[in-house]
Amino acid sequence: MNSSKGRTTLEVGTDGVAIITIINPPVNSLSFDVLNSLKETYEQAVRRDDIKAIVVTGAKGKFSGGFDISAFGKIQNGTVQAPKPGFVSFEILCDLVAASKKPSVAAIDGLALGGGLEVAMGCHARISTPNAQLGLPELQLGVLPGFGGTQALPRLVGIAKALEMMLTSKPVKGEEALRLGLVDAVVSPNELLNTARRWALDILEGKKPWVITYYKTDKLEPLGEAKEMFKFARAQTRRQAPNLKHPLVCIDVVEEGIVSGARNGLWKEAEAFQGLLHSDTCKSLVHFFFAQRGTTKVEYSYGFFIRILTRVLEETRSLVPGVTDLGLKPRQIKKVAILGGGLMGSGIATALILSNYSVVLKEVNDKFLQGGISRVRANLQSRVKKGQMSQDKLEKTLSLLKGALDYDSFKDVDMVIEAVIENVSLKQQIFSDLEKFCPPHCILASNTSTIDLNLIGEKTRSQDRIIGAHFFSPAHIMPLLEIVRTQKTSPQVIIDLLDVGKKIRKTPVVVGNCTGFAVNRMFFPYTQAGLLLVERGTDVYQIDRAITKFGMPMGPFRLCDLVGFGVAIATGGQFVLNFPERTYKSMLIPLMQDDKRAGETTRRGFYVYDEKRKAKPDPEIQKYIEKAREMSGVSIDPKLTKLSDKDITEMIFFPVVNEACRVLAEGIAVKAADLDVSAVMGMGFPPYRGGLLFWADSLGSKYICSRLEEWSKSYGGFFKPCSYLADRAAKGAPLSLTMDPAKARL
């Protein structure tokens, strides 16, 4: 067999045990080549008289990371023919591996995820290493486990735990897998194969149980209790993921096997998998998976949803012209200083010390400094409460953080991240000071969310060291890091920050410099479109409900309350100043702020908040809306008081799509896929819609352009389609055409 393809090998020891090894770097994914080879190799092992028992394992310390996701797109677009339903679950696992007269044991190290775990569950026993990761994360790609996992997992760990593992896509480690019954023993990596060999022979000799997973029933709850579990799981799923069909399909398939037997369940699973594979949700999530892998030269998992794979996949490169193609190596960053201990600064400090960076947190006075350190401690304490960190580990982590009221401790820092309020003159002064007190190699980064970096650094002589490190709030939790380069930023500085982003477990996206950069630039119309609608008669709370129903974590007005009116006014002002022809200027938020409403922090904004921060609509905001309407010189439009949820979603998001097209056209981003990742990871755009531009292309450029043109005639230039969008619409072309790197601002 061609060694460049995925394959399996067969080696027979003097003890008569055959070792079948899955080989398909980097994580031994189950491509069609591997699956066909596994079937042929296993059939050979069953036929051979010199083989008594079989051990299945994976090469180089990884059992298998699951089915080859690249095949999804090929099946969806018809370039590859899908195997017949049940090929893996029936022909390979149920009727060959499980039904074999020779016992088989899975020797699991590293990963057994998705199809990898399903192969292991087809064996008669499983031996794992302590740190191996076992799980079925397929729902995060819009499908369900398709190699028998919906029937095997409940029979090994029980229905309740199986549903939890599948619906949340959370893997378990070897020790927990042993407690659950998912594996039969846990041993060290250097004992794994020998233990699996002996276990297989013990099964043959009757010293260990010979268990066919699909017929195992002792872990299954009584039928009446099981039905209640399925009922509860459906109710929870409908509440938490109202737009998603495939989790409910998964529950149905599991129930079919419990009620009608495993073979009936396997047939239902095979049929359901084929249907879901061609769904819009699956296509969107597969697109987003590959979009995320392609953002930067960092290590990525076989899905953003499986953090545990981040360290094991090979690096993938992106188009960052003049940076990732120069062969530069990242310099070692040991000590980082942060200016500002507010919500953002303390969150960034938390992310850094969690990854073992030494951090200096500087504030203007001791009160603010102690407040910042307290916020960092609170961030860590929340991890302790969730069982993610011990109290002892908290104290050791916090010892990496030092406070400062001056620049004396900046003389040996490798990077500074400025995280003060959005004030141009203040930031300019800070960067002038940093140039004096920091060593010449020190990276000078700003966490500004909107201000042009050239403006921030115009009074320095160190423009080659200045870069944007735009985190999203809360910075220690949100996964996106927007790396902003100017025309003068050194490629070495970009490489260094990419490396830091990788080490603090962020997804970095490199973008060009402009007001708002990529994410905030794209999304500034999000709130402004809402303000335009409200002043013309649409209900504030109807807008937020429609947008959350679409899949956003919160609507534009709840988001304003969360970030605070001060931030909303400061950032909005930058866009009004720089893009006056296409911004909507409303006085609604300033009027509310003047009346001491500032959002969630004051418990009054567009909503009112109780002591537990639960939001409730506030009828009092109507008086501010009427005043803002009067100041804008507009009147209620009867059509806008009766909008459907679909109309609201389009009037909020089509201006966002329009601005994303400008970001692409100007070369702020090289690929539409980078903007898709940014929208999902920075603003919470629903990943099951594939990202902003992928979703837009599902509707069509012609439709979006025609709607924007219609609204611009009634409501002005805010809705006017940009030339990029109009050109694509005229040609009937998708919006997500890749930018020519030579023309990009990157």
N, C-alpha and C positions, 0 to 999 in steps of 0.2 A: 504493500500500500504506500502511496505517496506520503513521505514523512512530513511534508509541509501541511498536510491536512490533519484535522482532528482524527484521532484513531484510538483503538485500545490494543494493548499487548497482552500476551498470555505466556506466563512462565510457570513451570511445574517443578516443585521441590521434591527432594527425596522422600518427604513424608506423604507424597501423593496429593498435596494441596496445590491447586492452581491459583496463581495470583493474576487477576485481570485488572490492568491499570488503565485508567482513563487519562489520555494525553491530549490536551488542547489548550496550550498557554493562552493567557496568563492564569485563568482560573478553571481550566478544564471544563469549559462550557459544553453543553450537549448539542452540538451541531448535528445536522442530518448525517454527516460522515461518521461522527462518533456513535450516534444511535444505531446506524446500520452495522458499524463495526462491532458494537457491543452485542448485538443480536448474533452475528456470525461467530464471534469469539465464544460467546456463552454456549451456543449450540455445539461448537467444537469441543468445549470442555465437558459437556454432557455426554457426547458420543465416546470420548476417549476412555479406554479401559484403565489407563494408568492414572487417571484422576479420580480421587475419592471425594473431594470436597473443594469448595470454591471460596475465595476471598476477593471481594471487589474493593478497589481503592483508587485514589487519584495521584497523579504524579506531583512531585515537588511540594508535598505538604498541604495539598488542597484536594479535597475529595471531588467536589464539583460545585461551581457557582450557579448551575441551572441551565435552562434552555438558552440557546444562542438567540439573543434578542434581535440581532440583525436580520434573522430569518423572518421575523414578523412582517417587516415592511415588504420584503420580497414576496411573501404569500399574499399580502394585502393588494399589492399592485400587479399580481399575476405573473411575475418573472420566475417564480418558483412554485411548483405544485406542492400543495400540502399533502402530507401522508394521510392515508385513509383514517377515518375516525377510529380510535382505539388501537392504533398500531403500537404505541408504546405501552399504554396501560394494560391492554389485553395480550397482544402477541409477545411482547418482551417481558413485562414485569409479572403479570398475573399467570399467564399460561406457560411461560418458559422458566423464569427465575423462581417464582413462588411455587410452581407446580413440579419443579425438578425433583428427581429422585436423589439428587446430590445436594447436601446442605450448603447454603451460602451465608457468608458473614460480610457485612460492610465494615471496612476499616476506615473510620472518618477522622481526618485531621483538617484543620483550617476551616473549610466551608462545606456545608451540605445544604444548599439553598435551592428552593424551587424544585425543578426537575432532579437536581442532585439528591435532595432529601427523599424525593419520591422513589428514585432508584434504590436508595439505602433501605427504605421501608419495604420494598419488594423482597429484600433478602430475609433469611430466617432469623437473623440476629444482627445487632449493630454494636460495635465497639468504638468508643470515641475518646479523643483527648480532652483534657479539661477545658481548654480555651476554644475548642471547635465551636462554630456557630451553625445552628440548625434552625431552619424556618421555611415557611411558604409565603413569600412576599408577592405572589403573582397579582393580587388585586391592585397593587400599585401601578400595574401596567394595563389595567382595564379588562383583565381576563381572570379566570380562576385556575387553580391547580389542574393541569390537564393530563398528568401522567399517573392518575390514581390517588393523588394526595387527599382528595375530599373524602375518600373511603378509608384510606389507610390510617391517617392521623387520628381520627376519632377513636379508632379501635386500639390505638396504642396509648393515648393520653386521656381519653374520655371526651365526650361531646363538648362540654363547656370550655375546656382548655383548647381544644382543636379550633372551635369557632373563634376564640380570642386570638389565637396565633394567626389564623387566616385573615380575619377581618381587620386586625391592627397591623398585620405584616411584621410583627415583632419576633425576631429570632430568640432562641434560648442557647445558653452555653452548655458545654458537656455535663457539668455537675447537675444543673437543673434538669437537663434532658434525662439523666439517670433517675432522679427523683420522680419524674413524670412517667417513666416507663418507655420513653422514646428510644433510649439506648439501654443496653444490657450490662455494660461495664464501662468504666472510665480508667484509662491508663495513660502513662506518659508517652510522648511521640516515639521515643526509641524502643518502647515495648509494644507498640501498636500492632505491627504485622505479626509478630510471634504470638501475641495473645489471640489475635483473630484466627490464626492458623489452628492453634490448640482448641479454640472454641468450636470451630467448624468440625474438627475431628471428634470432639466431645459430643456434638449433636449427632454425628453419625453413629457413635457408639452408645447412644442413649444416656449419656451422662449429663447432657444439657437438653432442655426442651426444644423440640422441632416445631416452630410456630409459623404458621402461614398467616400473615398479618390480616389479609382480607376476610378470614373466617374467624378471627379472634373476637370474642364478645364480652369477656369478663370486665372490661373497662367501660362498657356502654351503660349509660343510665337506663332505668326502666322506661318503657315507652311513654307512659303518661308524663313522667318527669321530663323526658326528652322533648315532648311536644311543647311543654311550657317554656323550655329553654329556647326552642326555635321561635316561639311567639315573642318572647322577650327580645331576642336578637334582632328580629325583624323590626320591632318597634324602635329599638335603639338606633338601628341603621337608618330607618326612615327619618328619625329626628336629626341625626348627626350628618347624614349625607343624602339629603332629599333629592338631589339631582342625579344620583348614581343608581344605575340598575344592577350592575354586575355583583355588588355584595349580596343583594337579595337573591340573585340567581345562585350564588354560591351556597347560601343557606338552604335553598330549595334542593340543590343537588345532594348536600349532606343528608338532609332529611329523607330523601328518596332512598338512599342506601340503608338508613336505619330502619325505615318502615318496610321496604321491599327486598332488602338484601343487597350485599356488596356488588354483585354483578349487574343488577339493575341500576344501582347507583353509578357504576363505572360507565354504563352506556349513556346515562343521562349526562354525566360529566363530559363525555366525548362530544355529544351533540351540542351542549351548552358552550363548550370551549370554541368550537367552530363558529358558532353564531357571534360570540363576543369578540373573537379575533378580528372580525370585519366591522365592528361597531365604531362609531365616531369617537367614543371615549377611548378605546384602545389605540386608535390611530393618533389621537391627540397626545396621549401619555407616552407612546413610543417616540413621537416626534420630540416631545419635551426631554425625554431621556437622552436622546442623541444630541439635542441642542445643549443640554447641560454639560455633557462630556466634552463638547467642542469649544467651550468658552475660553479656556486658558490652558497653558502648559502646566497642569496640575494633575494629581492623581484623582481618579474618579471611580466611583462604584458602578456596579451594574444597575444602578438606579439611585436617584437622590434619596430614595426612601430607605436604603440599606446603608447606613453610616458605617457599619462594621466592615464594609468592603473597601473603604476609602484608602486603606493602607496597602492593599494587595494588588490593585490593578495597575497595569503599566501606564506610564504617563501618556497623555494625549496632547497633541499640539494644536494650537489655533492660529489663525491668521492675525498676528500682531506684527505687521511689517516693520522690519528694521529692529526687531527686539528678539523674538524667539528664534530667529534664523541666524543669529550672530555667534552662537556657541558660547554665550556668556554663562558663567556659573554664579549662583547667588552668594553674596558675602554673608558672613556670620553676623547675625543681629543678636546681641546679648542683652543690651539694656535699652529700654524704651522710656521716653518721658512723655507725659500727657499733660497738656495745659487745659484746665477746666475739669472740675469734679462733679459737674451736673449729671443729668440723666445719661447723656451720651458719653461723656468722659469716663464716668464710673463704669458704664457698661463695657467700653473698650478696654479699660484697665482689667475688668473681670475676665474678659476673653483672653487677654494676654497672660495674666498670671496662671490661669487654668492650663496654659500650654507652657508653663515654666519659664516665662520671660520675667526678668527683673524690671520693675516698673517704678518710675518716679511720678507721683501725681502732684502737680503744682496748682495752687490756688492763690487768690489775692489776699486772703486773711485766714486766720485759724478757724473761725466759725465755718466758713465755706469748706475749708480743707477737711475738718472733722466730719462735716456732712457728706463729703464725697467718699471718704474712707468708710463711713457707716453704710453708704449705699452699696459699696463693693461687698462689705461683710453681709449685708442683707441678701445680695444676689447669691453669694455662696451658701448662706444659711438655707435658702430655698432649695438648694440641691441636697443639703443634709436632710431636710424634711421629706424629700422625695426618695430618699434612699440612694441617691446617686453619689454621695460623698460622706465620709465619716467626719465626726467633729475634729478628730486629730488631723485628718487631711486638710480640713478647712483652715486650721491654725497654721499648718506648714505652708499652705498656698498663700494665705494672707501675709505671711512673713516676707514674701517676694515684693510686697508693695511698701514703698516709703513715701512719706509726705514731704512737701517742700513749699516754702513761701518765697523763695528767690531762685536765681539761676545757678547757684554755687555747685549744685550736684549735676549740672548739665554738661560738665566739661568732658565727660567720658561716655556720653550716650551715643548710641548708633542710629537712633531714629527718634524724632519728635512728632507727636500727633497733636495738632491744635484742635481743640473741641470747645471753643468759646461761642458766645452768641453771634448771630449773623450781623456783624457790624464791620463794614469795610475798613474804616480808619483804625479800629481796634486791632483787626487782624494784620493790617499793614505794619502797625507798631510792633506787634508781637514778632512778626517775621524779621523785622529789622533787628530786634533784640536777639533772636535766635542765632542770626548770622554772627553776632559778636560773641556769644557765650558757648556755642556748640562747636565741636571739632569739625575740621574741614570735610571729613567723610560722612558726616551725619546727614541722614535723609530728613528733609523738612516737609512734613505732610500736613495737610489740612483736612478736617472732617466736614468742611463746608458742604452744604447740600445744594446751594444754588449759585454762589458768587464765583465769577470768572477767576481762575487761578492767576492769570496774568495781572489782574488788578490787585490781587492779594500780594503778589511778589514784586510789584513794579518798583518798589523802593529798595530792593536788595540787589546784590551782584551774584546771587546764587540760584538763578533761575533753573540751572541744570539739576539742582537738588530738590526742587519744589515739585510736589506731586499731590494729587487728591487721593485721600483714603476715606471714602465716603461709606461709613457704616450705616445700618438701618436700625431703628429703635424697636425693641431693646437690643443693644449692640452685642451682648453676650449670647443672645438667642437667635436673632435673625441671621439666616445663612449667607446673605449676599454681601460682598464687598466690592464696591464700585471703585476701580482704580482709574484715576483721571490723569492723563498725560497732556502736557502742553507741547508746543513745537520745540521747546528747549529742554524738556525733561530728558535726562540721560537714560539710555536703554538699560544701563546697569541698575539704576534706581528702580526701574519698573520690574526688572528681574528679581531684585531684592524684595520688593513689596509683594510680588506674586508668591514668593517663597514663604514670607510671613503669613500671607493669607491662607496658604495651604496648611501651614503648621498650626494655625488657630482654627482650622476646620471650617473655613469659609469657602464659598464659591466665588472666586474673583472674576470680574468681567472688566476688561480694559476698554476704556472709551476715550473719546476726544474731549477737549476742553470747550465749554460754552456755558452760558447761563443755565443752571439746572442739570448740566451734563446729560445723561441718558434717561435715568428713571424719573427724576423730578421734572425734567423737561417734557417727557412724554405725558406725565400725569398731571401737569398743572391745569389742563382743562377739566379734569375730573371734578374738582370742587366748583370751578367757575361755571361749568355747564349746569350744575345743581343750583347755583345762585341765580343764574339766568331763568331757569324754570320756575323757581320759587317766587321770584319777583313778578312773574307773569301768571301766577295762580296755582302752580302745582304744589301739592302738600309736601312739606319737608319729610314727614315720616313715611309717606308713600314712596318717595324716592329711595330712602334708605332701605325700606322693606324690599323693593324691587331689585335693588343692587345686591343685597345679601341673598335673596332668592336665586339670583343669577350665579352666585357662588363666591362673591367677595366676602372677606371676613367681616367687613362693616361698610356701610354706605358713606358717602362723602361728608355728611354732617356729623355722624358719630365719629368719624376719623378726625374732623376738625376739633371736636371736643377732646379727643385723646391727645393730639399733639399740642393743643393749646392755641388760643387765639393769637398770642404774641408771635409764635412761630409762623402761624398761617398768614398773618399780616406781613411779617418780614419777608417771607419767601414769595408771597403773592406780589409784593411790591417790586421785587426784582424782575418778575415776568412782565408786569405792567410797564416797567421802565424800559425793558429791552425788546418787548414785542407788543408795542401799543396798538398796532393795527388788528391784532387778533386776540386780545385779552378782553374779558368782560369785567368791567369795573363796577363793583357793587360796594355799597357802604354798610351792608347788613352786619358783617362781622365787627367792623370798627364801632358801629353804634352799640352793639351788645357789649363790647369790651369797655366802652366809655361808661356803661352802667354796671361795671364791676362783674360782668360775666366774662370768664376767661376759659371756659371749658371744664374738663373734669377736675382740674386742680382746685377750682373754686366751688365745685359741685353744682355749677350752673353754666350752661352753655346753650346749645340747641336742645339739650335734654337737662333734666335735673337728676342728681345722683344721691343715693342714700349712703350710709356709712360703709356699706359693702361695695360701693361703686356700681351698683345696679342702676342702669339708665331707665328713665321714665319720660315720656313726652311731656312737654311743658306748653300749655295753651298760651302762656304769656308772651311767647316769641312772636305772636301774630302782630303785636303793636310795633315791634322792630321791623318786621317785614313790610308793614304798611308805610312806615317812615322811609325805609330804603327804596321802596317802589316809587314813592313821591320824589325822592332825591334823584333817582335814575330817570325820571320822566317817562315811565312806562305804565301800562295799565294791564289789568287782568285779561288774558286771552282765553275765551271760553274753551277753545280746543285743548289748551294745555291743562285745564282742570279735569279733563276726562281721559287722560292718557292711560293706555294699557301698560302692564309691566314691560312688555316687549318694546313699546315706544320709549319708555323711560330709559331702559337699558341702552337702546341705540342712541338716544340723544345725549346720554352721559358718555358713552364709550366711543362713538364715532369721532368726536373731536380729539379724543386721546389717540385713536388710530391715525388720524390726520397728522397730529404732531409727531407721532412715531415715524411716519413717512418722511417728514422733514428731517428728523434725526438721521435717518438712513441716507437721504439725498445729500445732506451736508457732510457725510462721512464721519459723523460723531461715533457711529458704530459701523463695523465692517459687514456684519451679517444680521439679517432679520432674526435668526435663531438666538443671537446674543440678547436682542431686545425681548424675545419671548422668555428667556431665562430671567432677565432682569425684572420683567413685569410679575412673574410668578414669585420669585424669591425676595424681591424688594417691596412689592405692593400687595402681595397675596392674591394676584389674579389666579383663578382656579386652574390648577395644572391639568385637570381632566379636559380642559378646553384647548390645551396645547400651547398656551401663550397668546399674547395679544394679537400678533400679526397672523399666526396660524389660524386663530379663531376668525379673524377678519377675512382671510382667504377662503374660509369655509362658507362665508356669506357672499363673497365676490366683490371685486373692486368696483364693478359697474353699479351694483346696488348701493354700496356705501357712498360712492360719489354722488349718485342721483339724490339720495336722501339729504346729504350735506348741502347740495345745491338748492334743494327745495327749502330747507330751513334758512339758508343764508339770505334768500329773497325776503323772508318774513322777519328774520331776527338779526340780520347784519353779518359783518365780516368774521365774527367769532366762528361761524360754521363754514366759511368759504373753503372749498377743497384746495389743497396745495397743488402745485404743478406736477409733482411726482405722482400723487394719487390720481389726478385728472388724466395724466398720460397713460398710466396703467389701465385706468377704466376705459379710455378710448381704444386701447389695444386688446382689451379683455384679458390683460395679463395679471398674474398674481402680484401682490404687494411685496412678497418675501423674496424677490430676486436679490441675489447677493451683490453687494457693492463691489465695484472694481477696487482692489486694494491700492492701486496707484493713485486713485482719486480720494482715498479716505484721509481724514484728518489724523488718523492713527499713523 
